[in-house]
């Protein structure tokens, strides 16, 4: 008699929800032959399993029963790395959080010289939602830039700028303060290339002096200071899903 299919789901999704790795990293584990289901190595990404019935092992270690995902909203200070470890002993985003028996990782990045909101979680689905361009989660930043931004330059950034890895997606700009030497702008983008905003404004001749992320979807840093964090509730996750673009 065939096993019921209603509880069966993709293996990489089960691994991600169990906190083994993000969904993309879980796919790499499968392809590398490091995952076994009921004693047999599995290398096919389309494999479906029942996490309640099937025995799943990663590097021969049994998969623990998936727990409810854990996610934190953190205000990263300048000088802290948005990574899980650093060979030079510098402070990382995990140093700001309380000890937990989970493998946490940041959903996206902010470079060392930037500050602001970042989500740290063990939830592969949430990480994919926040970071993959297909979902278009809007992220808003406040930048101090060198010089005075003109109307033509504003329109150029909003329509997309050609960088070495292609043209950026359209964005929204709000001028907060326009000065001859330094201006302050608020920019909302829906993708997250490496150092994207710094590269964009350098390209148009206005180097970024400081950068702070103030919003991810409907989540803001209201009431939070650099170095502080709070756990994300179910309503926060639902708010992020509502702000996503339907693929």
C-alpha positions, 0 to 999 in steps of 0.5 A: 500500500502506498504511503500517504503523500499529504505529509511529504515535502521536498527534502531540502525544505525539510533540512532548511526548516530543521535548521541544518542550512538554508535551502540553497545550502541544503541543496548543495548537501544533497547534491554532494551525497551527504544526505541519506533517507532510510539508509540510502544516499539521496542526490535528487533535489526533487526527492520528497520525504515524510519528516515524521516517518522517514529517517533522515541523516546528514553526514550520518547524524540523524535529523532532529525533529524540526522545531518552530523556526527562530528569527531575530530582527537585529540592528547591526552597528557599524564595525560588526560583521554580518557573518557567523564567524571571522578568522580575525576575531572581529565581532559578528552579528551572532555576538549581539544575540543570546546563546541558542542551540540553533545554527543561525545565519543572517538573511542577507548582509550589510557591509562592515561600514554599514548599520541597520536592520538585518534578520538572523534566523534558522529558517531557510524559507524566510531567508529565501523570501527576504533575499531572493530578488523574485520576491522583491521585498522592499528594503529602505536605507538612509544614506549620506552622500558626497555632494548635491544630487541633481534631479537628473541623477535622481531619475537615473538612479530610480530608473536603474544604473548599469553596474559590472553585474548588470543593470539595477532594478528601479528604485525610489529616492526621497531627498531628506537634505540637499547640501553642496558638500553632503546630502542625505537621501532615503532609497528603497530597493527590491534587490540586494546585490553586493554593496549595491547602493555604494556602487550605484552612487559611486558610479554617478559621482556621489560616494556614500559616506554612511549607510543605514538600513531602516526598513525591511518590508514592513519591519522598522527599527522604531524603538531600537538602537544599534546592537539591540534585537527582538524576536520576530513574531508570527505577525512579523513574518506574515507582514513580510509575506504580504510585502513580497511580490508574487513570483 
